[in-house]
């Protein structure tokens, strides 16, 4: 475990209104990775399959382009963003709302271990501090503070993700919001942000552009016609294409292994 | 005066020889049964007395002692009525003792002297065959069942007939042996519209004897599909049919006219079932649902609603193919090599996976729901398929493929798997390795994918497991939201 004093904090974080007095770090990542361009990906814990797909895709594509993906290790969007980043050889940083020695939530112990193997886990709380509701908003100011850009994927009204976005806006950082269905409670928060003037996010390239990073050339999709029909269930593809069900499932699974599509609750979605 | 009749007590499914000795003494008229007889067996006193009197035979006066030997073996149930009555009658010289000694017997007596069926006649008859008794006197309805054991059944409707037969005044009546086919036609797959992916998974499960978990919102046809699995399974081989019939016989579940169960049995216990109901046991050590599904299908509808101990208890039979029910007095083995099919909603409120509904479950509630399925149990499912809600378009379509052609493909694939199981090509191997690197796939998960891909290849009538077979098999692994705790 390492400790950063206030004057050792990365410049962006040191510049916020209320920087932490010290920051505890663990993990094998080098401290210098905090100087790399970073993007926060935050959102609802109880997210929809769509939100999970988007978070994972953004995590993967941003980390793949060399951006550090910062999030809060929570369930839902946070966890997916970390996982997406871990699928590349890029970096991801988890900021905890509890003592540095804790993995919270416990369900993400394995995820925390994977992050620690390569990157960093940090907290402003010393070992032994219990997670408490009022510590999470404080943690959110660090997430927003570390990053030049904050992306909100899904958020209900008055949710923690919106607090993060508020911190980012107060510090004059860029905030992206992923547009959602206007009928879904999970979209209320993000759509409200959009109405207030947040930038709608249409792809990882938007974020990279605002950071001034060239987006890596699009992976060449071997023109698989099924990809253009997604999102769809396997059965719908069987009906639309006239292929055998075994064949369709095999192609979808290959797309899954190649990281081009993935399944959530029976519906296949495009990732790239 | 002393006389003996032979019958068999069941320890689990195993018949143990029991000598029923009746001894007449002078003194106050009374009847005592000794030899670790349970309640039902003790009550034989009243039934035997009424039965003998109703048959217009003479109930011996004086003190009568009936001993069920060996004395340390627990005797349960009402099947001892008939041997007790016959031993009593032989002891009082109302029928020839030596002729009684050539027969095994079992059956319950009604108060009017008629014989009633009891469970486990097949196992008792098998005991008789092993003890080299060629004939078994049993209730007429149990004839066909007893005949399966290879002994000659003497099916009687009334105690008076049995006595007449033993006196040589009556011949053993004719009986009919069933054909081993199910009495009711199994449900047909033609009823299922659309659901191509579900049907495909069902066919794979049938061909490879894979355990199948169907997930999805309510009303999408998970249960409907699962109930149609027995209809596409091949018939049982003779040896297997006897095994299955023995278990069902002990549970008292065989059809008297068609006792042989020549088809894969299907059991679907309700989710309120206790652990003992599922794995067997209880005070009388009866086979549970898992054993009744031996060589067939055990459907656990709404899997996550079952009590966790009941689910965990299934891990042993899924691994070993049998259940060992341990008791202080010793343990009993019940075969339980079944195919497990589970259905579950994706969340407690059921809305997940349904585009038209909003899930209202909290993360904790969702986690608790999924925690019901331990990793260990989830790992036993080779095929995990999510069935999304069908669109109106699919439901308008015509009926699906019938079960018969599907069953023919299943039979052909099973033959192929038994002869020379297809092997993976190097390209297929490479895909599998790549998948293990990229997906969260454990060692067991890899083995499952390999197994399922063999089944897919066999169904495709392919000599080798090709990359597309491995790819399809990968699509049936447990989704990450179920696999990651």
Interface residues (C-beta under 8 A of the other chain):
Chain A: X45 X46 X75 X76 X87 X107 X110 X184 X185 X233 X234 X235 X236 X238 X239 X245 X246 X247 X249 X250 X251 X252 X253 X254 X256 X257 X259 X263 X264 X265 X266 X267
Chain B: X194 X195 X196 X197 X199 X200 X215 X216 X346 X352 X353 X355 X358 X359 X361 X362 X363 X366 X367 X386 X387 X388 X390 X391 X393 X394 X431 X434 X435 X438 X439 X456 X459 X460 X467 X468 X469 X471 X472 X473 X474 X475 X479 X481 X484 X485
